[in-house]
Amino acid sequence: MRYFFPFVIAASLIAQTSQTPNQPASKPEVKPEDKCSIEGTVVNATSGEPLKKVHLSLTPVGDQNGVPYGTVTEDGGHFLFDDVDPGRYTLHGTRNGFVSQSYSSQGNTRRTTTLTLANGQKMKELTFKLTPQGVITGHVTDQDGEPLSNVELQRMAFRYIRGKKELQMMDMASTNDLGEFRIYGISPGKYILTARYRSNDVWMPVKERAVGSAKAVQAMEQGYLPTYYPNAPNPESASQIEITAGATIHGIDMTLQRTRTVRVKGHVNLASLGVQRNNVMLQMMPRGVRFSYMPVATARISDANGSFEMRGIPPGAYVLTGFLTNDGMRYSARVPVDVGNSNIEGVEVSFTPPGEIKGDLVVEENGDLGSATVHVNLQPKVDQSIMGNVGSSVGDDLSFKIANVGQDAYEFYVSGLPEGFYLKSIRIGDEDVTESGADFTQGVPAGEMTVTINSKGAQIEGNVQNAKGENAAGATVTLIPDEKHRSITWLYKTASTDQNGHFAIKGVRPGEYKIYAWEEVEYGAYRDPDFVKPHESAGVDISAKASGHDTIQLAVIPAEDTASQKTQQ
């Protein structure tokens, strides 16, 4: 059995209202002689063998209403996309036994080469190198060597999140009745594996103690400690498992140690909410981790009084969180819980009703939104946000309403803007929160939000070359704001070079930036000042002006330079 994310991840999806979005405008008709095609072959990246039955999708870049083209490779790995409109595209391939990946001229699973089609262009002899999947297999046993079923394995990797390297869950698997597990579809890289016992049964060894002339029975509940491969108590002590293309790593065996566990009992005040108890879900999360981790324990309300009980919780620091949906509204609760060696009773869980923000979109310079469907989004700043991202589409009258806003600190971003537009400002009432974000931990304010966008964003384009003076296809170009604005996520912009080494970044907010080109860079690494600092001399200063159009030449930072940094970290 294979899993991907717990139910709480669904709560972090952007909520959209039932408002009618802007109606799409019809696209100009493309003349028959301007239609394009892409023809090529998909091969095994390690053996060069042609691959049939590969599902391919060709997706327009920068066109949110664009419909992808699709095809499947034939014998000999051959494929053809015909009758394609001119434009910029990404090509993606999937096949059983291989990594799901985007086309890269180098065959790299972490790089994407954008394909640019000019009017009437017939692109031929394109070779898409699809990487064979990596696989990890092993067993999980208890300290007596007995196999353990229902153990959940999480494959995690260090990734950049808000400019810092943190462990992020990639996917999950579960052991069968023989204690066996198999994780597949893995891209080349280094990973940390953790095992957590998830059975609802609690192992209870019986101890006898004398009470007068009789004997009484005392039960001590025990469970199993979360373990990091090979048998470490925390990620810092774990060994990383390195996966190469097509490798199957056998013998990743782990032993779980028994530990004293406790029960946590408490009460949820359902009467004040007027909801059914079956709608309430509670879970216990380790304190300080993201919600991509699986909970240590979950519980439902057990009676009409709102009582609940969680079992099998090892000692540690936790956050008890609650989720409740009623009449389209999402309620939340968060209670810190410190677990020692004794059962805990009397935990009171109070749900906080969500807030609502109404607002209007202001479009400057007589900008035409055309077919764009604009969304205004709130993204929590805290690692353990309960409600997750929330947002709303903008209606035809340029108004929006964001529901289910939790008591968190947020930063804002606007998605779906037409090409060339940029976010100018955001105000809540009289307060400018464009750069600072907003703190709603004490409640959502009553003031309306005004989001101002401008159609005269700057444009930066150019070419990237390697040390030999050759065009660098599939390079990543990053636009980084000046130092005082580097905490603002939406000011960072990225682009990948096409098959000709060309890139274009549009809709840049006027201001001071520095632009870099990387042969290979991990997503988000460019937000880490310590990562960027050794490459300062390779960047080019850009002073973006309203409606400005800069054309520049960039030298790519070689992959070996960033690889050595990765090793040092």
DACOR-V756330 format. One record per residue. N is the residue number from 0. PHI is phi in whole degrees, 0 to 359 (NA if undefined). OMEGA is omega in whole degrees, 0 to 359 (NA if undefined). D_CENTER is the distance of its C-alpha to the mean C-alpha in whole Angstrom. Layout:
n=N phi=PHI omega=OMEGA d_center=D_CENTER
n=N phi=PHI omega=OMEGA d_center=D_CENTER
This chain:
n=0 phi=NA omega=183 d_center=22
n=1 phi=228 omega=180 d_center=18
n=2 phi=239 omega=177 d_center=16
n=3 phi=234 omega=182 d_center=12
n=4 phi=214 omega=177 d_center=11
n=5 phi=287 omega=187 d_center=13
n=6 phi=297 omega=184 d_center=15
n=7 phi=294 omega=179 d_center=13
n=8 phi=298 omega=179 d_center=10
n=9 phi=299 omega=180 d_center=12
n=10 phi=290 omega=181 d_center=13
n=11 phi=270 omega=177 d_center=10
n=12 phi=290 omega=183 d_center=11
n=13 phi=292 omega=179 d_center=13
n=14 phi=279 omega=179 d_center=16
n=15 phi=236 omega=179 d_center=19
n=16 phi=275 omega=181 d_center=22
n=17 phi=272 omega=179 d_center=25
n=18 phi=299 omega=178 d_center=26
n=19 phi=285 omega=180 d_center=28
n=20 phi=287 omega=177 d_center=26
n=21 phi=302 omega=182 d_center=27
n=22 phi=286 omega=181 d_center=29
n=23 phi=297 omega=173 d_center=29
n=24 phi=270 omega=181 d_center=31
n=25 phi=291 omega=180 d_center=33
n=26 phi=279 omega=177 d_center=32
n=27 phi=300 omega=180 d_center=35
n=28 phi=290 omega=179 d_center=37
n=29 phi=272 omega=180 d_center=36
n=30 phi=295 omega=181 d_center=39
n=31 phi=306 omega=181 d_center=40
n=32 phi=288 omega=179 d_center=41
n=33 phi=266 omega=179 d_center=38
n=34 phi=295 omega=186 d_center=35
n=35 phi=240 omega=175 d_center=34
n=36 phi=210 omega=174 d_center=33
n=37 phi=229 omega=181 d_center=31
n=38 phi=229 omega=180 d_center=32
n=39 phi=185 omega=185 d_center=31
n=40 phi=221 omega=173 d_center=31
n=41 phi=256 omega=182 d_center=28
n=42 phi=230 omega=172 d_center=29
n=43 phi=293 omega=186 d_center=28
n=44 phi=296 omega=182 d_center=26
n=45 phi=263 omega=183 d_center=28
n=46 phi=254 omega=183 d_center=32
n=47 phi=80 omega=181 d_center=32
n=48 phi=289 omega=177 d_center=33
n=49 phi=298 omega=184 d_center=32
n=50 phi=239 omega=172 d_center=30
n=51 phi=263 omega=179 d_center=31
n=52 phi=65 omega=173 d_center=29
n=53 phi=271 omega=178 d_center=25
n=54 phi=273 omega=184 d_center=24
n=55 phi=243 omega=174 d_center=23
n=56 phi=228 omega=180 d_center=21
n=57 phi=249 omega=190 d_center=22
n=58 phi=247 omega=178 d_center=20
n=59 phi=298 omega=177 d_center=21
n=60 phi=262 omega=176 d_center=20
n=61 phi=80 omega=178 d_center=20
n=62 phi=236 omega=186 d_center=21
n=63 phi=293 omega=178 d_center=19
n=64 phi=260 omega=181 d_center=22
n=65 phi=289 omega=180 d_center=23
n=66 phi=259 omega=180 d_center=23
n=67 phi=295 omega=170 d_center=22
n=68 phi=268 omega=181 d_center=25
n=69 phi=223 omega=175 d_center=25
n=70 phi=199 omega=178 d_center=27
n=71 phi=231 omega=181 d_center=28
n=72 phi=291 omega=180 d_center=30
n=73 phi=261 omega=173 d_center=33
n=74 phi=303 omega=182 d_center=36
n=75 phi=82 omega=178 d_center=35
n=76 phi=74 omega=186 d_center=32
n=77 phi=286 omega=174 d_center=33
n=78 phi=218 omega=178 d_center=31
n=79 phi=212 omega=168 d_center=32
n=80 phi=255 omega=182 d_center=30
n=81 phi=244 omega=176 d_center=33
n=82 phi=59 omega=182 d_center=34
n=83 phi=262 omega=176 d_center=31
n=84 phi=291 omega=174 d_center=31
n=85 phi=300 omega=179 d_center=31
n=86 phi=149 omega=181 d_center=27
n=87 phi=250 omega=186 d_center=24
n=88 phi=220 omega=165 d_center=22
n=89 phi=247 omega=181 d_center=19
n=90 phi=246 omega=184 d_center=21
n=91 phi=234 omega=181 d_center=18
n=92 phi=230 omega=176 d_center=20
n=93 phi=222 omega=175 d_center=20
n=94 phi=201 omega=178 d_center=22
n=95 phi=302 omega=180 d_center=23
n=96 phi=91 omega=181 d_center=23
n=97 phi=229 omega=177 d_center=21
n=98 phi=289 omega=173 d_center=18
n=99 phi=284 omega=188 d_center=16
n=100 phi=211 omega=175 d_center=16
n=101 phi=270 omega=180 d_center=17
n=102 phi=295 omega=173 d_center=20
n=103 phi=226 omega=181 d_center=21
n=104 phi=298 omega=178 d_center=25
n=105 phi=266 omega=183 d_center=25
n=106 phi=75 omega=183 d_center=23
n=107 phi=268 omega=183 d_center=20
n=108 phi=289 omega=182 d_center=17
n=109 phi=256 omega=180 d_center=15
n=110 phi=235 omega=179 d_center=17
n=111 phi=230 omega=174 d_center=18
n=112 phi=258 omega=177 d_center=21
n=113 phi=288 omega=179 d_center=22
n=114 phi=254 omega=179 d_center=25
n=115 phi=255 omega=181 d_center=27
n=116 phi=248 omega=174 d_center=30
n=117 phi=278 omega=180 d_center=33
n=118 phi=308 omega=176 d_center=36
n=119 phi=74 omega=184 d_center=37
n=120 phi=288 omega=176 d_center=35
n=121 phi=246 omega=181 d_center=36
n=122 phi=275 omega=183 d_center=33
n=123 phi=233 omega=174 d_center=34
n=124 phi=59 omega=175 d_center=34
n=125 phi=282 omega=179 d_center=30
n=126 phi=249 omega=180 d_center=29
n=127 phi=258 omega=181 d_center=26
n=128 phi=267 omega=182 d_center=25
n=129 phi=265 omega=187 d_center=23
n=130 phi=274 omega=175 d_center=22
n=131 phi=300 omega=183 d_center=23
n=132 phi=290 omega=168 d_center=21
n=133 phi=267 omega=181 d_center=21
n=134 phi=224 omega=174 d_center=22
n=135 phi=239 omega=176 d_center=22
n=136 phi=232 omega=179 d_center=25
n=137 phi=180 omega=181 d_center=27
n=138 phi=226 omega=173 d_center=29
n=139 phi=235 omega=180 d_center=28
n=140 phi=231 omega=173 d_center=32
n=141 phi=271 omega=186 d_center=33
n=142 phi=291 omega=176 d_center=36
n=143 phi=263 omega=179 d_center=38
n=144 phi=84 omega=179 d_center=37
n=145 phi=279 omega=179 d_center=36
n=146 phi=294 omega=179 d_center=33
n=147 phi=245 omega=173 d_center=31
n=148 phi=267 omega=178 d_center=29
n=149 phi=61 omega=173 d_center=26
n=150 phi=266 omega=180 d_center=24
n=151 phi=265 omega=179 d_center=20
n=152 phi=258 omega=176 d_center=19
n=153 phi=249 omega=173 d_center=16
n=154 phi=267 omega=185 d_center=15
n=155 phi=235 omega=178 d_center=13
n=156 phi=216 omega=176 d_center=13
n=157 phi=283 omega=179 d_center=13
n=158 phi=227 omega=177 d_center=10
n=159 phi=281 omega=176 d_center=11
n=160 phi=229 omega=184 d_center=9
n=161 phi=53 omega=174 d_center=12
n=162 phi=82 omega=180 d_center=14
n=163 phi=232 omega=179 d_center=14
n=164 phi=278 omega=179 d_center=14
n=165 phi=221 omega=176 d_center=12
n=166 phi=286 omega=179 d_center=12
n=167 phi=230 omega=180 d_center=9
n=168 phi=287 omega=180 d_center=9
n=169 phi=262 omega=175 d_center=9
n=170 phi=194 omega=186 d_center=12
n=171 phi=219 omega=173 d_center=15
n=172 phi=212 omega=181 d_center=19
n=173 phi=224 omega=179 d_center=22
n=174 phi=283 omega=175 d_center=25
n=175 phi=270 omega=184 d_center=28
n=176 phi=292 omega=177 d_center=32
n=177 phi=265 omega=182 d_center=33
n=178 phi=77 omega=184 d_center=30
n=179 phi=270 omega=173 d_center=28
n=180 phi=219 omega=178 d_center=25
n=181 phi=214 omega=177 d_center=23
n=182 phi=245 omega=187 d_center=20
n=183 phi=229 omega=179 d_center=19
n=184 phi=71 omega=188 d_center=17
n=185 phi=268 omega=174 d_center=17
n=186 phi=282 omega=176 d_center=16
n=187 phi=304 omega=180 d_center=19
n=188 phi=158 omega=179 d_center=18
n=189 phi=247 omega=187 d_center=18
n=190 phi=224 omega=173 d_center=17
n=191 phi=246 omega=183 d_center=18
n=192 phi=245 omega=177 d_center=19
n=193 phi=233 omega=181 d_center=19
n=194 phi=238 omega=180 d_center=22
n=195 phi=224 omega=180 d_center=22
n=196 phi=285 omega=188 d_center=25
n=197 phi=237 omega=181 d_center=24
n=198 phi=289 omega=176 d_center=28
n=199 phi=281 omega=178 d_center=29
n=200 phi=284 omega=179 d_center=33
n=201 phi=247 omega=181 d_center=34
n=202 phi=286 omega=187 d_center=36
n=203 phi=230 omega=176 d_center=39
n=204 phi=293 omega=184 d_center=42
n=205 phi=265 omega=177 d_center=45
n=206 phi=244 omega=178 d_center=47
n=207 phi=255 omega=175 d_center=51
n=208 phi=223 omega=183 d_center=53
n=209 phi=284 omega=174 d_center=56
n=210 phi=228 omega=186 d_center=57
n=211 phi=65 omega=180 d_center=61
n=212 phi=266 omega=181 d_center=62
n=213 phi=255 omega=177 d_center=59
n=214 phi=241 omega=177 d_center=56
n=215 phi=252 omega=180 d_center=53
n=216 phi=255 omega=178 d_center=49
n=217 phi=241 omega=181 d_center=46
n=218 phi=257 omega=177 d_center=43
n=219 phi=245 omega=182 d_center=40
n=220 phi=285 omega=177 d_center=37
n=221 phi=223 omega=175 d_center=35
n=222 phi=221 omega=182 d_center=31
n=223 phi=231 omega=179 d_center=29
n=224 phi=287 omega=171 d_center=27
n=225 phi=302 omega=186 d_center=24
n=226 phi=229 omega=177 d_center=24
n=227 phi=253 omega=184 d_center=22
n=228 phi=301 omega=3 d_center=24
n=229 phi=280 omega=177 d_center=27
n=230 phi=206 omega=185 d_center=28
n=231 phi=258 omega=181 d_center=26
n=232 phi=276 omega=183 d_center=26
n=233 phi=209 omega=182 d_center=23
n=234 phi=297 omega=182 d_center=20
n=235 phi=298 omega=181 d_center=23
n=236 phi=263 omega=185 d_center=25
n=237 phi=282 omega=174 d_center=23
n=238 phi=260 omega=178 d_center=24
n=239 phi=277 omega=178 d_center=21
n=240 phi=258 omega=182 d_center=22
n=241 phi=266 omega=181 d_center=22
n=242 phi=247 omega=172 d_center=21
n=243 phi=256 omega=183 d_center=23
n=244 phi=303 omega=176 d_center=23
n=245 phi=78 omega=184 d_center=25
n=246 phi=281 omega=171 d_center=25
n=247 phi=245 omega=182 d_center=26
n=248 phi=262 omega=180 d_center=26
n=249 phi=265 omega=171 d_center=29
n=250 phi=73 omega=175 d_center=30
n=251 phi=275 omega=186 d_center=27
n=252 phi=260 omega=182 d_center=29
n=253 phi=227 omega=179 d_center=28
n=254 phi=241 omega=179 d_center=30
n=255 phi=265 omega=181 d_center=29
n=256 phi=261 omega=177 d_center=32
n=257 phi=292 omega=178 d_center=33
n=258 phi=211 omega=175 d_center=33
n=259 phi=293 omega=176 d_center=35
n=260 phi=236 omega=182 d_center=32
n=261 phi=232 omega=173 d_center=33
n=262 phi=253 omega=175 d_center=33
n=263 phi=240 omega=180 d_center=31
n=264 phi=244 omega=179 d_center=33
n=265 phi=191 omega=188 d_center=33
n=266 phi=214 omega=173 d_center=33
n=267 phi=246 omega=180 d_center=32
n=268 phi=280 omega=182 d_center=34
n=269 phi=279 omega=184 d_center=33
n=270 phi=300 omega=182 d_center=37
n=271 phi=290 omega=182 d_center=35
n=272 phi=265 omega=181 d_center=32
n=273 phi=66 omega=183 d_center=35
n=274 phi=235 omega=176 d_center=32
n=275 phi=283 omega=183 d_center=32
n=276 phi=294 omega=181 d_center=31
n=277 phi=293 omega=181 d_center=29
n=278 phi=280 omega=186 d_center=27
n=279 phi=266 omega=176 d_center=26
n=280 phi=233 omega=179 d_center=23
n=281 phi=243 omega=176 d_center=23
n=282 phi=209 omega=180 d_center=21
n=283 phi=251 omega=181 d_center=22
n=284 phi=244 omega=173 d_center=19
n=285 phi=302 omega=182 d_center=20
n=286 phi=290 omega=175 d_center=20
n=287 phi=92 omega=177 d_center=18
n=288 phi=250 omega=179 d_center=15
n=289 phi=278 omega=182 d_center=11
n=290 phi=283 omega=173 d_center=11
n=291 phi=283 omega=174 d_center=9
n=292 phi=279 omega=176 d_center=13
n=293 phi=283 omega=178 d_center=15
n=294 phi=292 omega=177 d_center=18
n=295 phi=287 omega=180 d_center=21
n=296 phi=205 omega=176 d_center=23
n=297 phi=229 omega=180 d_center=23
n=298 phi=204 omega=171 d_center=26
n=299 phi=246 omega=176 d_center=28
n=300 phi=290 omega=188 d_center=31
n=301 phi=264 omega=180 d_center=34
n=302 phi=208 omega=183 d_center=37
n=303 phi=292 omega=180 d_center=38
n=304 phi=276 omega=179 d_center=38
n=305 phi=87 omega=181 d_center=34
n=306 phi=283 omega=175 d_center=34
n=307 phi=215 omega=178 d_center=32
n=308 phi=214 omega=175 d_center=32
n=309 phi=244 omega=183 d_center=29
n=310 phi=241 omega=171 d_center=30
n=311 phi=69 omega=183 d_center=30
n=312 phi=261 omega=178 d_center=28
n=313 phi=288 omega=176 d_center=29
n=314 phi=303 omega=179 d_center=30
n=315 phi=158 omega=179 d_center=27
n=316 phi=258 omega=187 d_center=25
n=317 phi=226 omega=169 d_center=23
n=318 phi=233 omega=175 d_center=22
n=319 phi=272 omega=182 d_center=23
n=320 phi=243 omega=180 d_center=21
n=321 phi=229 omega=179 d_center=22
n=322 phi=227 omega=183 d_center=21
n=323 phi=209 omega=176 d_center=23
n=324 phi=244 omega=180 d_center=23
n=325 phi=213 omega=181 d_center=27
n=326 phi=53 omega=177 d_center=28
n=327 phi=81 omega=180 d_center=25
n=328 phi=257 omega=180 d_center=24
n=329 phi=254 omega=178 d_center=22
n=330 phi=264 omega=181 d_center=23
n=331 phi=219 omega=177 d_center=22
n=332 phi=212 omega=180 d_center=23
n=333 phi=210 omega=181 d_center=23
n=334 phi=228 omega=175 d_center=25
n=335 phi=290 omega=180 d_center=25
n=336 phi=226 omega=176 d_center=27
n=337 phi=255 omega=185 d_center=29
n=338 phi=259 omega=175 d_center=30
n=339 phi=250 omega=182 d_center=33
n=340 phi=258 omega=182 d_center=36
n=341 phi=240 omega=176 d_center=37
n=342 phi=300 omega=182 d_center=36
n=343 phi=243 omega=178 d_center=35
n=344 phi=232 omega=173 d_center=36
n=345 phi=80 omega=177 d_center=36
n=346 phi=285 omega=181 d_center=32
n=347 phi=261 omega=180 d_center=32
n=348 phi=247 omega=179 d_center=29
n=349 phi=246 omega=180 d_center=29
n=350 phi=273 omega=179 d_center=27
n=351 phi=259 omega=179 d_center=26
n=352 phi=292 omega=180 d_center=26
n=353 phi=287 omega=176 d_center=24
n=354 phi=263 omega=180 d_center=25
n=355 phi=219 omega=179 d_center=25
n=356 phi=238 omega=174 d_center=25
n=357 phi=255 omega=181 d_center=27
n=358 phi=195 omega=179 d_center=27
n=359 phi=225 omega=175 d_center=28
n=360 phi=262 omega=177 d_center=27
n=361 phi=253 omega=181 d_center=30
n=362 phi=253 omega=181 d_center=30
n=363 phi=274 omega=174 d_center=32
n=364 phi=61 omega=180 d_center=35
n=365 phi=54 omega=181 d_center=35
n=366 phi=296 omega=181 d_center=32
n=367 phi=258 omega=180 d_center=31
n=368 phi=287 omega=177 d_center=28
n=369 phi=55 omega=183 d_center=29
n=370 phi=270 omega=186 d_center=27
n=371 phi=292 omega=171 d_center=24
n=372 phi=249 omega=187 d_center=22
n=373 phi=274 omega=177 d_center=21
n=374 phi=238 omega=173 d_center=18
n=375 phi=255 omega=189 d_center=19
n=376 phi=235 omega=174 d_center=15
n=377 phi=244 omega=180 d_center=15
n=378 phi=240 omega=182 d_center=12
n=379 phi=299 omega=177 d_center=13
n=380 phi=277 omega=186 d_center=14
n=381 phi=281 omega=181 d_center=15
n=382 phi=291 omega=185 d_center=13
n=383 phi=250 omega=176 d_center=14
n=384 phi=293 omega=181 d_center=14
n=385 phi=274 omega=188 d_center=16
n=386 phi=278 omega=181 d_center=15
n=387 phi=76 omega=181 d_center=12
n=388 phi=293 omega=174 d_center=12
n=389 phi=225 omega=181 d_center=15
n=390 phi=187 omega=182 d_center=17
n=391 phi=208 omega=171 d_center=19
n=392 phi=279 omega=180 d_center=21
n=393 phi=269 omega=183 d_center=24
n=394 phi=280 omega=180 d_center=27
n=395 phi=299 omega=180 d_center=30
n=396 phi=273 omega=178 d_center=32
n=397 phi=68 omega=174 d_center=29
n=398 phi=259 omega=177 d_center=28
n=399 phi=210 omega=178 d_center=25
n=400 phi=219 omega=180 d_center=25
n=401 phi=260 omega=180 d_center=22
n=402 phi=262 omega=175 d_center=22
n=403 phi=59 omega=177 d_center=21
n=404 phi=276 omega=181 d_center=20
n=405 phi=277 omega=180 d_center=20
n=406 phi=276 omega=181 d_center=22
n=407 phi=218 omega=171 d_center=19
n=408 phi=267 omega=187 d_center=19
n=409 phi=234 omega=162 d_center=17
n=410 phi=244 omega=187 d_center=16
n=411 phi=247 omega=169 d_center=17
n=412 phi=207 omega=181 d_center=16
n=413 phi=242 omega=181 d_center=17
n=414 phi=245 omega=178 d_center=16
n=415 phi=81 omega=180 d_center=18
n=416 phi=292 omega=176 d_center=21
n=417 phi=297 omega=180 d_center=24
n=418 phi=302 omega=179 d_center=24
n=419 phi=98 omega=179 d_center=26
n=420 phi=277 omega=174 d_center=25
n=421 phi=217 omega=176 d_center=23
n=422 phi=282 omega=182 d_center=23
n=423 phi=265 omega=182 d_center=26
n=424 phi=201 omega=174 d_center=26
n=425 phi=225 omega=178 d_center=25
n=426 phi=232 omega=170 d_center=27
n=427 phi=243 omega=189 d_center=28
n=428 phi=64 omega=180 d_center=32
n=429 phi=263 omega=185 d_center=33
n=430 phi=264 omega=176 d_center=30
n=431 phi=275 omega=182 d_center=28
n=432 phi=243 omega=184 d_center=25
n=433 phi=304 omega=185 d_center=23
n=434 phi=259 omega=185 d_center=23
n=435 phi=275 omega=190 d_center=23
n=436 phi=75 omega=183 d_center=21
n=437 phi=222 omega=179 d_center=22
n=438 phi=255 omega=180 d_center=23
n=439 phi=253 omega=184 d_center=23
n=440 phi=296 omega=178 d_center=24
n=441 phi=258 omega=179 d_center=27
n=442 phi=126 omega=181 d_center=27
n=443 phi=276 omega=183 d_center=26
n=444 phi=292 omega=183 d_center=29
n=445 phi=275 omega=184 d_center=31
n=446 phi=295 omega=179 d_center=31
n=447 phi=278 omega=181 d_center=30
n=448 phi=263 omega=175 d_center=27
n=449 phi=240 omega=180 d_center=28
n=450 phi=252 omega=181 d_center=25
n=451 phi=251 omega=176 d_center=27
n=452 phi=241 omega=184 d_center=26
n=453 phi=228 omega=185 d_center=28
n=454 phi=273 omega=187 d_center=29
n=455 phi=255 omega=176 d_center=30
n=456 phi=289 omega=179 d_center=27
n=457 phi=283 omega=177 d_center=28
n=458 phi=233 omega=179 d_center=28
n=459 phi=232 omega=177 d_center=27
n=460 phi=219 omega=180 d_center=28
n=461 phi=165 omega=180 d_center=29
n=462 phi=235 omega=178 d_center=30
n=463 phi=241 omega=179 d_center=28
n=464 phi=235 omega=176 d_center=31
n=465 phi=269 omega=184 d_center=31
n=466 phi=297 omega=180 d_center=34
n=467 phi=271 omega=181 d_center=36
n=468 phi=81 omega=180 d_center=36
n=469 phi=268 omega=176 d_center=34
n=470 phi=297 omega=183 d_center=31
n=471 phi=261 omega=178 d_center=28
n=472 phi=283 omega=176 d_center=26
n=473 phi=76 omega=176 d_center=22
n=474 phi=283 omega=178 d_center=22
n=475 phi=258 omega=179 d_center=19
n=476 phi=256 omega=182 d_center=21
n=477 phi=237 omega=176 d_center=19
n=478 phi=255 omega=186 d_center=21
n=479 phi=246 omega=181 d_center=21
n=480 phi=292 omega=179 d_center=23
n=481 phi=297 omega=192 d_center=26
n=482 phi=304 omega=185 d_center=25
n=483 phi=285 omega=180 d_center=26
n=484 phi=245 omega=188 d_center=23
n=485 phi=284 omega=176 d_center=20
n=486 phi=273 omega=184 d_center=19
n=487 phi=266 omega=187 d_center=18
n=488 phi=302 omega=189 d_center=14
n=489 phi=286 omega=176 d_center=16
n=490 phi=280 omega=177 d_center=19
n=491 phi=286 omega=177 d_center=17
n=492 phi=226 omega=180 d_center=17
n=493 phi=228 omega=175 d_center=17
n=494 phi=208 omega=174 d_center=18
n=495 phi=248 omega=180 d_center=19
n=496 phi=284 omega=180 d_center=23
n=497 phi=275 omega=184 d_center=25
n=498 phi=295 omega=180 d_center=27
n=499 phi=256 omega=181 d_center=30
n=500 phi=80 omega=183 d_center=28
n=501 phi=266 omega=176 d_center=28
n=502 phi=221 omega=175 d_center=25
n=503 phi=212 omega=176 d_center=25
n=504 phi=237 omega=183 d_center=23
n=505 phi=239 omega=178 d_center=24
n=506 phi=71 omega=181 d_center=24
n=507 phi=273 omega=176 d_center=24
n=508 phi=293 omega=178 d_center=25
n=509 phi=307 omega=182 d_center=28
n=510 phi=159 omega=183 d_center=28
n=511 phi=259 omega=184 d_center=28
n=512 phi=218 omega=169 d_center=26
n=513 phi=227 omega=186 d_center=26
n=514 phi=242 omega=183 d_center=24
n=515 phi=229 omega=172 d_center=24
n=516 phi=234 omega=184 d_center=23
n=517 phi=240 omega=174 d_center=22
n=518 phi=293 omega=176 d_center=23
n=519 phi=207 omega=180 d_center=20
n=520 phi=214 omega=178 d_center=17
n=521 phi=289 omega=181 d_center=14
n=522 phi=304 omega=177 d_center=11
n=523 phi=88 omega=181 d_center=11
n=524 phi=297 omega=182 d_center=15
n=525 phi=291 omega=174 d_center=17
n=526 phi=270 omega=179 d_center=16
n=527 phi=264 omega=182 d_center=18
n=528 phi=303 omega=181 d_center=21
n=529 phi=292 omega=178 d_center=23
n=530 phi=288 omega=185 d_center=21
n=531 phi=283 omega=188 d_center=22
n=532 phi=308 omega=181 d_center=26
n=533 phi=295 omega=185 d_center=27
n=534 phi=248 omega=183 d_center=27
n=535 phi=307 omega=184 d_center=28
n=536 phi=292 omega=181 d_center=31
n=537 phi=274 omega=180 d_center=29
n=538 phi=274 omega=179 d_center=28
n=539 phi=241 omega=179 d_center=29
n=540 phi=287 omega=180 d_center=30
n=541 phi=230 omega=173 d_center=30
n=542 phi=252 omega=185 d_center=31
n=543 phi=283 omega=179 d_center=30
n=544 phi=248 omega=176 d_center=32
n=545 phi=302 omega=182 d_center=32
n=546 phi=63 omega=180 d_center=32
n=547 phi=290 omega=180 d_center=33
n=548 phi=220 omega=181 d_center=32
n=549 phi=258 omega=175 d_center=32
n=550 phi=240 omega=186 d_center=32
n=551 phi=224 omega=175 d_center=32
n=552 phi=248 omega=181 d_center=32
n=553 phi=240 omega=173 d_center=29
n=554 phi=263 omega=184 d_center=30
n=555 phi=288 omega=174 d_center=27
n=556 phi=279 omega=187 d_center=26
n=557 phi=300 omega=181 d_center=27
n=558 phi=299 omega=182 d_center=24
n=559 phi=295 omega=178 d_center=27
n=560 phi=291 omega=179 d_center=26
n=561 phi=284 omega=178 d_center=23
n=562 phi=294 omega=179 d_center=23
n=563 phi=293 omega=176 d_center=26
n=564 phi=296 omega=181 d_center=24
n=565 phi=298 omega=179 d_center=21
n=566 phi=294 omega=181 d_center=24
n=567 phi=293 omega=180 d_center=25
n=568 phi=285 omega=NA d_center=22
